Amino acid sequence: MTQPIDLDCPDPENYAAVALQLQETALQVEQRLYEVERTLRAAANRPTIVQTTTAALTGLASSLSFSDIQPGLATTTTNFNNMPFGWSYSFIPVLPGPGGYDIGCCLNAIASGAVTDNSLRQVRIQQLRTVPGGGSVQDVVDSAEATVFEANVGGGMDITVVGTFHLQPGDEITFEIRHQNAASTLNISSGAIYWTTFLGSETAVVTF
Amino acid sequence: MPDTTPIYAFPYPCPGDVVDATDFQDLANAIEAELVEVDADYLLALNRFNVDQQSSIQTIPAGVDTVITTGQYTIPAGGAGIWIATGHVFNTSTPATTNALRIRIRQGAVSRFGFTANAEGNVPRNAMAVGPIVAAAGDVLSATVLFSGVGNMDVFVDFTFKMLCRIA
């Protein structure tokens, strides 16, 4: 008779030992499978956050200076978030650590009133890093931007920006816009999307 | 009375239960079913869904936000998750007047994001929009294109759909 699952006492009368052995086997298999599945799902599901505004951001004045359009300045809802830590654009968290991130935003910029034809709209994402010993001074480490000129055909201008950034813990990410629609202020329509996904660590092994 | 493990509910008999071959079979089948799930995770981790396809050339009239009827993509079974959708519209014609070209990516009939290119002065312009879609299996991803000007425009759209993250 084959010795099933290493039981010392496989005799028919020893039912209690067989039951305990089956329980132990089930728990051992579950532990092993759970570890494998968790690792695979961590690989398949990169930490990602997607947020959408549910209200317009209004009153952006014409200027060559940039204005903040960070998520949260208008009412914002989180559509998806599997970041294994609290995520903040104003201070990149320590986990998952230095690495590559795709960061993007999609928005509609529309004049609140009269339109200045062919006027500038520029959206940019910047990565800022505090200079050691420099107090609040920050260096611009990297940026991504999109520049369009108002076509004045109604509906404003749809703009998307995406960039790949090599972030360090403590870095800051800013979303900004500037425009020269002198005839009226500019609004960012409700439904603007902000998103970030962690591509990979700069170290060989990372655990969440 | 039989019990189950806490995560995957693998069945096992408890002391005092009558143990027979069915108990072994039930446990083996439950483990095998979970192995199939792990296999699916393994496949997805190595071979994430990625799509790169083009629409046919389609004639669109000025001033009408027109659905591009080819090149659309349906999120497959097991594909619920975050997708990065890109639509790049190319103009292959010379309308009498062109002022702007806009592409918007849609999920079902809802526009999610887009990009508008100013093409005043008949400057040949393409437009590309890229952004995330929180998608469920069966969702149809497509695009609309709006051309502002005079006459008709012949366009095609180059789509890419990349699964970023699974909702499971």
Interface residues (C-beta under 8 A of the other chain):
Chain A: P4 Y15 A16 V18 A19 L20 L22 Q23 T25 A26 L27 V29 E30 L33 Y34 V36 E37 L40 R41 A43 A44 N45 R46 T48 V50 N79 F80 N82 D102 G104 C106 L107 N108 N118 A146 V148 F149 E150 A151 N152 V153 G155 G156 M157 D158 I159 T160 V162 I193 W195 T197
Chain B: D3 T4 T5 P6 I7 Y8 F10 P11 Y12 P13 C14 P15 G16 D17 V18 V19 D23 F24 L27 I31 E34 L35 E37 V38 D41 Y42 L44 A45 R48 G81 I82 I84 N99 A100 R102 R104 R112 F113 G114 F115 T116 A117 N118 A119 E120 M128 A129 V130 G131 P132 V134 S148 L164 C165 R166 I167 A168
